Amino acid sequence: MKLSVSGITIDLGTKPAKRVLDDVSFEAYDREFLSLLGASGAGKSTLLKIIAGILVQDGGSIAFDGRAVDGVAAHKRNVGYVFQDMRLFPNMTVEENVAFPCKMRGMRKDARFERARELLAHVQLDGFGKREVSSLSGGQQQRVALARALAATPQVLLLDEPFSGLDEHLRDEMRSLVLKLHREFGMTTIMVTHDAIEAIEMSDRIVYLSGGRVEQFGLPDELFERSATSEIAACFGDCSTIKGVVEDGVFSAGPLSLSAKGVAPGSATAVIRQSAAAVDAGMPPLFPVRCCVYRGSTYLVRIDLEGQSLSVPSPSPVADGALVGVAFDGSGVFVYAEEGGDDAGR
Ligand SMILES: Nc1ncnc2c1ncn2[C@@H]1O[C@H](COP(=O)(O)OP(=O)(O)OP(=O)(O)O)[C@@H](O)[C@H]1O
């Protein structure tokens, strides 16, 4: 199912109302796995609810396979939805929860329980059907929520931060399970996440939302290697964000100078990934060390850049207050003009 989101705009709240989504457009192709990535408050969940029909937009349109569904009620859109807080029915057994969407569609009792058992097997919960939901662990409840979302054979699956309550080990398991089900069931899947690594690991493409607008829409490697804004470059973690000035294609902040070819002169922001910098005895010792911490396989040196902090890995410990040299690898250094942010250079 091709999903088209065209010019979606919505204001929420009163006194004053706030523009939560502003002219959001993108398309997910049939069977694509697409992530909506962005910081808290960017508008991701709001957009997911509009796609599901739980919330009605003020402007723009949602279309499935080219047909607008704006007037179609949520339960008639053939969309599966996994909520962040799962929203399982506590008064029903596991299989009653999973069978519920089929009941809503008028499926016979024996057929819908048969379907529920099949789905529970798919999410590795064979034999759990008669249990109370409250007797299950968080990870098991998340799988019940997933099975329930799949019950009515949706063509579009919407996942709102589906792994947020799980520990890292369970999260990995659930990611694999979701990708397996996405492929097996042949759905178009849209997942909300604020975890950039999760998004690049799982998605065919990523929509990055900021302040209710699409800042970048592309392949995972495009967002990682050619981030359109400093916010996107920084969202992958393990980086330093440094304010400075660009003049004649060079970014400076105290002793730090970086190539900023193509970036407009004036105030600018540099994002330097830790993987692109290293303490190097062969470089001029320009940078004062604020502190050095042990990180297992490496040390992490925090450099004081006139009040700003630059974090750089080091193969060996360095004394606080010492001056060190640093080598930079341009592939992980991004410079953006202060306004707009689309003047990225390296
Ligand atoms: N019913 C509402 N009334 C007023 N403001 C709202 C309403 N729902 C959401 N908002 C505001 O809209 C903005 C976007 O909210 P939304 O939940 O879509 O963000 P999000 O990107 O999913 O964030 P998170 O990752 O924290 O869930 C937030 O500033 C939120 O406070």
Ligand as a Chemical Component Dictionary entry (heavy atoms), coordinates in Angstrom:
data_LIG
# 
_chem_comp.id                   LIG 
_chem_comp.type                 NON-POLYMER 
_chem_comp.pdbx_formal_charge   0 
_chem_comp.three_letter_code    LIG 
# 
loop_
_chem_comp_atom.comp_id 
_chem_comp_atom.atom_id 
_chem_comp_atom.alt_atom_id 
_chem_comp_atom.type_symbol 
_chem_comp_atom.charge 
_chem_comp_atom.model_Cartn_x 
_chem_comp_atom.model_Cartn_y 
_chem_comp_atom.model_Cartn_z 
_chem_comp_atom.pdbx_ordinal 
LIG N1  N1  N 0 -3.972 17.890 22.375 1  
LIG C1  C1  C 0 -2.959 18.760 22.385 2  
LIG N2  N2  N 0 -3.137 20.041 22.763 3  
LIG C2  C2  C 0 -2.120 20.910 22.753 4  
LIG N3  N3  N 0 -0.881 20.620 22.365 5  
LIG C3  C3  C 0 -0.627 19.362 21.987 6  
LIG C4  C4  C 0 -1.651 18.360 21.963 7  
LIG N4  N4  N 0 -1.106 17.197 21.524 8  
LIG C5  C5  C 0 0.204  17.458 21.292 9  
LIG N5  N5  N 0 0.483  18.755 21.564 10 
LIG C6  C6  C 0 1.792  19.408 21.407 11 
LIG O1  O1  O 0 2.241  19.145 20.112 12 
LIG C7  C7  C 0 3.652  18.982 20.077 13 
LIG C8  C8  C 0 3.976  17.679 19.374 14 
LIG O2  O2  O 0 3.517  16.588 20.161 15 
LIG P1  P1  P 0 3.789  15.087 19.721 16 
LIG O3  O3  O 0 3.319  14.203 20.829 17 
LIG O4  O4  O 0 3.231  14.860 18.373 18 
LIG O5  O5  O 0 5.380  15.090 19.639 19 
LIG P2  P2  P 0 6.380  13.878 19.489 20 
LIG O6  O6  O 0 7.366  14.274 18.455 21 
LIG O7  O7  O 0 5.648  12.606 19.269 22 
LIG O8  O8  O 0 7.066  13.869 20.915 23 
LIG P3  P3  P 0 7.476  12.635 21.876 24 
LIG O9  O9  O 0 8.675  11.996 21.234 25 
LIG O10 O10 O 0 7.830  13.323 23.170 26 
LIG O11 O11 O 0 6.296  11.716 21.997 27 
LIG C9  C9  C 0 4.115  19.044 21.529 28 
LIG O12 O12 O 0 4.617  20.337 21.778 29 
LIG C10 C10 C 0 2.856  18.789 22.313 30 
LIG O13 O13 O 0 2.908  19.453 23.544 31 
# 
loop_
_chem_comp_bond.comp_id 
_chem_comp_bond.atom_id_1 
_chem_comp_bond.atom_id_2 
_chem_comp_bond.value_order 
_chem_comp_bond.pdbx_ordinal 
LIG N1  C1  SING 1  
LIG C1  N2  SING 2  
LIG C1  C4  DOUB 3  
LIG N2  C2  DOUB 4  
LIG C2  N3  SING 5  
LIG N3  C3  DOUB 6  
LIG C3  C4  SING 7  
LIG C3  N5  SING 8  
LIG C4  N4  SING 9  
LIG N4  C5  DOUB 10 
LIG C5  N5  SING 11 
LIG N5  C6  SING 12 
LIG C6  O1  SING 13 
LIG C6  C10 SING 14 
LIG O1  C7  SING 15 
LIG C7  C8  SING 16 
LIG C7  C9  SING 17 
LIG C8  O2  SING 18 
LIG O2  P1  SING 19 
LIG P1  O3  DOUB 20 
LIG P1  O4  SING 21 
LIG P1  O5  SING 22 
LIG O5  P2  SING 23 
LIG P2  O6  DOUB 24 
LIG P2  O7  SING 25 
LIG P2  O8  SING 26 
LIG O8  P3  SING 27 
LIG P3  O9  DOUB 28 
LIG P3  O10 SING 29 
LIG P3  O11 SING 30 
LIG C9  O12 SING 31 
LIG C9  C10 SING 32 
LIG C10 O13 SING 33 
# 
